[in-house]
Amino acid sequence: MIRFEIKKVFSRTRSKTAALLLVIVLLAVSMLTISRVEYVDESGNHRTGMGAAGKLREEKNVWAGYLTGDVFRSVYQENSRINGEYSSGSAEGSTEAENRMFQEKQGISSIADVINLANSPWREYDYYAIDNITEDEAAKVYEKRISGLEEWFASGEEDFPEAQQAFLLDQYKSLDTPFYYEYFDGWGALLKNISTFMMILALFIGFFVSGIFSDEFQLRADAVFLSAKLGRSRAVLAKIAAGLLMATALFAAFIFAYTFIVLFVLGAGGAGSPIQLELWRDFYNATFLETYLLIVLGGYVGTMFAVSAAMLVSAITRSTVIAIMAPFVVLCVLPFLSRIITLPAICSFFPDRLMDIYNAVQDFSLLEIGGKVVGLPPVLILVYAIAVFALQPVIYGVCRRVEVR
């Protein structure tokens, strides 16, 4: 029965059209993500693609290893050498000189970014920070990360309860250092766009399941369906299971395809490097791979919640059009409302936050429960996972009690 329900969904013209559009979106987002990684050749040309990523990876991996104070000093010295080479002579300030300087700095750019972040004002990024500090200051990256947070708390720019301040400082101090570094640009580009792709994917999946109940009424097949011996029991369960399985399969297939395309072209190196190389303020002691899995898990739970809402609306309203709107309301309208209503505590629990864990892990999204401070993303995932399970009996109950009109 489950297989039959899935075949019914994909036999419809609208589903086939949606599937084609989703493939187009996948390719478009993949190309957009791949174009984030650029390599500047000796002629000053900006190149993208597998060859460019390979060249960039080769230059950056010259510095692969643990980022100790000595490594930061070496990067500082290399940066100063390049600056000195291109800041003298008649070519100073020319576009050609700037391109050549950028081209030579590509190998150290990611490590220089870490030095810049450590020596920039909190929540800001000064690209030229490394040019305006001493070598000793450049070597104290890990100390500056902690002192920067302490100074930001002391400034009073944002009001954090003492318990949350203590939690964040403890997280910062317990972070494993020195960082292990290797080329990670493929993962960095992947994480930047994956939230957007998951949001689009969730809306498409909601479209696929939106008619799983309502179509029976619109096709006038409800009388036969509901009067059959197992119409209000096993048949309903088969529809629910088909919706959930279809959503899971689509989510897994397209997330895998997106991840594979991006990492195949840009390279999968750096999966075990700390996420702080990309998200400097992130307080989780996690790698790129672990952060990716957390983001995807959040997106999956958010998608399943939106799908469950669409199936429930489909069963209650008997309207596919209204059911299609359910995921849009859950994932797009609520974020808009969060900009209007001034209740950040409530807004932080809106389901759209599951689709944007990339930003949540670096924006200090915290929750205090019984005097204990925890990160908000894992709590959101748990809460909405429970909600998804809780909605299934509700959907089943609505369908069992529905009347034939």
Buried (B, 14 or more C-beta within 10 A) or exposed (E): EBEEBBEBBEEEEBBEEBBEEBEEBBEEBBBBBBEBBBBBEEEBEEBBBEEBBBBBBEBBBEBBEEBBBEBBBBBBEBBBEBBEEBEEEEEEEEEEBBBBBBBBBBBBBBBBBBBBBBBBEBEEEBEEBBBEBEEEBBBBBBEBBBEBBEEBBEEEEEEBEEEBBEBBBEBBEEBEBBBBBBBBBBBBBBBBBBBBBBBBBBBBBBBBBBBBBBBBBEEEEBEEBBEEEEBBEEBBBBBBBBBBBBBBEBBEEBBEBBBEBBBEBBBBBBBEBBBBBBBBBBBBBBBBBBBBEBBBBBBBBBBBBBBBBBBBBBBBBBBBEBBBBBBBBBBBEBBEBBEEEEEEEEBBBBBBBBBBBBEBBBBBBBBEEEEEBEBBBBBBBEBBBEBBEEBBEBBBEBBEEBEEE
